[in-house]
Structure formats: structure tokens, C-alpha cells
Amino acid sequence: MRRQKRDPSHRAFVRGYQAGFDMRTKSHCPYQPESLTGQEWLRGWREGREDHWLGFNNQACQEKVSSL
């Protein structure tokens, strides 16, 4: 049985979330900003930044990402 790969837009969101939570800048986006994956990365980045500013700890963020 083959394992199904994750959706690329979901992976981009998770990577963006982690970058935002780690307070990296938007310029670290590895995708074209106009593409769907680029938009998902930026959406995750914004959410990660917001969670960092709200004072979430690393464990809470890991649980949030794993539940997505």
C-alpha cells in the first residue's frame, strides 16, 4: 500500500506557520508570492506571528500544527 503525500498547500502553510512563529521575515518565503502555495505560506506565516505575539509556547504551537 502506498502512502499518500500531503497536500502541498498544507505543507506550505505549516512551514509558513513555523517561520512566522520563529519570527522570520516574509522574505524567507520559498515560493512565488502569487502562487497558491505562496499564499498558503504567507497565511501560515501571519498565523504563526500572531500566535507568537499572543504568547503561545513551542509545545502549544506544535500541538496546533499537528492537529491541522
C-alpha positions as CSV (number, residue, x, y, z in Angstrom):
1,M,0.0,0.0,0.0
2,R,1.4,3.4,-1.0
3,R,1.4,6.3,1.4
4,Q,-0.3,9.3,0.2
5,K,1.7,12.5,0.1
6,R,0.5,15.5,2.0
7,D,-1.2,18.3,0.1
8,P,1.5,20.8,-1.0
9,S,-0.6,23.8,0.1
10,H,-0.9,22.3,3.6
11,R,2.8,21.7,3.8
12,A,3.4,25.3,2.7
13,F,1.0,26.6,5.4
14,V,2.8,24.5,8.1
15,R,6.2,25.7,7.0
16,G,5.0,29.3,6.9
17,Y,3.5,29.0,10.4
18,Q,6.8,27.7,11.8
19,A,8.7,30.5,10.1
20,G,6.2,33.1,11.4
21,F,6.4,31.7,14.9
22,D,10.2,31.8,14.8
23,M,9.9,35.5,13.9
24,R,11.5,35.1,10.4
25,T,10.6,37.8,7.8
26,K,8.3,37.3,4.9
27,S,11.3,37.4,2.6
28,H,12.1,33.8,3.7
29,C,9.1,32.6,1.7
30,P,10.5,29.9,-0.7
31,Y,7.5,30.2,-3.1
32,Q,6.4,32.7,-5.6
33,P,4.0,35.1,-3.7
34,E,1.4,35.0,-6.4
35,S,1.1,31.2,-6.4
36,L,-1.3,29.2,-4.3
37,T,1.4,27.7,-2.2
38,G,3.0,31.1,-1.7
39,Q,-0.4,32.4,-0.5
40,E,-0.7,29.5,1.9
41,W,2.8,30.0,3.2
42,L,2.0,33.7,3.9
43,R,-1.3,32.8,5.6
44,G,0.6,30.4,7.9
45,W,3.3,33.0,8.5
46,R,0.7,35.5,9.6
47,E,-1.0,33.0,11.9
48,G,2.4,32.0,13.4
49,R,3.3,35.6,14.0
50,E,0.0,36.2,15.7
51,D,0.4,33.1,18.0
52,H,4.0,34.3,18.9
53,W,2.7,37.7,19.8
54,L,-0.1,36.2,21.9
55,G,2.5,34.3,24.0
56,F,2.0,30.8,22.9
57,N,4.8,28.5,23.8
58,N,6.5,26.0,21.5
59,Q,4.6,23.0,22.8
60,A,1.2,24.6,22.2
61,C,2.3,25.5,18.6
62,Q,3.5,22.0,17.9
63,E,0.1,20.6,19.1
64,K,-1.7,23.2,16.9
65,V,0.3,22.3,13.8
66,S,-0.1,18.6,14.3
67,S,-3.9,18.9,14.6
68,L,-4.2,20.8,11.3
